Amino acid sequence: MTSVGEAASAGSGMILANFREIPAPARSAVDEKIGQLEKAGIFGAFLLGNTSEPLCQIAVGLNRVGVVMLGGLNPVAAAAEAGIEVQNMAESGLLEYSRLKSVWEL
């Protein structure tokens, strides 16, 4: 269903995204943070809507703003596309940061 690898290499493909709503008064702060992240080379938010206006034909609640951003399983989808067997477990607790491994070690 995805073509994350193609999107990463060619700039076009099917990736996973999330839709969220934020309180309208937070819009300017979120917009500022998105700008700071982009300056740091982190691009995850694709669209930031306007107060109470639909975004991507999705209704948005009163005094809320819609946000479209990258989905968290895009790296897993890319690995599966490359023929690597993957296993995903839903978030079920906390993990000590020191237990994490670099993807290159796997």
N, C-alpha and C positions, 0 to 999 in steps of 0.2 A: 504494500500500500504506500510505501514511501520510496523516495530516491534521494536520501540524505547525502550519500556520497557524491552523486551527480550535482546536487545543489552546492556542495562544498567545492568541488573541482571546477564546475562550469558556470556556477552562479544561477542555475535554474534547476528546479526539481521540486518534489513534494516532500515537505517537512512537517513535523508535528508542531502545533501551536496551542496556546491556552488563551481563554478569554476570561478576564477578571473585571470586576467593578471596584472602583475606589470612591470614597466620599469626594464630592465636588470641591470642597475647600482644600483638599490635598493635591489638586491637579497641578498647581504651579510648582510645588515642592517636588512632585514626582517628575515633572518635565525637567526641572533643574538636575535631579539625580540622574535621569536618563542621559542628559547632556554630559555630565561628569563621567559616567560609565563609557559613553562613546569616545570621549577624549582619551580614555585609558585603553581603548581598543576592545571594549566589551559591548557587543551589539546583541541585545536580547529583546528589546521592546520594539515592535514594528509600528504600532499605531496607538495613538493616545487620542481619544475622542473628546467631544465637547459635552458639557453638562446636559444630562437627560436626553441626549440625542442618540439614536441607534448607531451602531458601529458595525460595519460589515453585515448589515441587515439583521443584526441582533439587537433586540430591545434592551434598553438600559433603564434602570430604575430612576425614580424621581430624585433629583439632587445627587446623582451618581455619574461617574465618568467611566466609559469602557476602555479597556487596555487589551491589546493583542500582543502576546509575547511568545518567544520560543518555548516549546514544550521540553520537559526535562529528560525525555527518553530518546532524544535525537542521537546521542552517541551510541546508545544501545541499538537503535535501528540501523545505524551505519555499520556497526559490527555484524549484525545479522545479514545485511545486504552483501557483506564481503564473505559470507559463508562461515563466519565464526559462530559457534554455538553459544548462545547467551541464555542466562537465567536471570529473571528479574523478580525481586521480592518487594512487595509494597512496604512503605515505611511502617515500621512497627516499634520503633524506639530510638534511643540515642546511641551513638557510637563514639568512642574516644577517637579524636582526630589522629592521634599517633598510630592508630591501627590501619589507617588508609594507606594504599599502595599506589604508586604511579602506574598509569595505564601501560607504560613501557615495560614495567616489571612483570606484567601479566602475560 
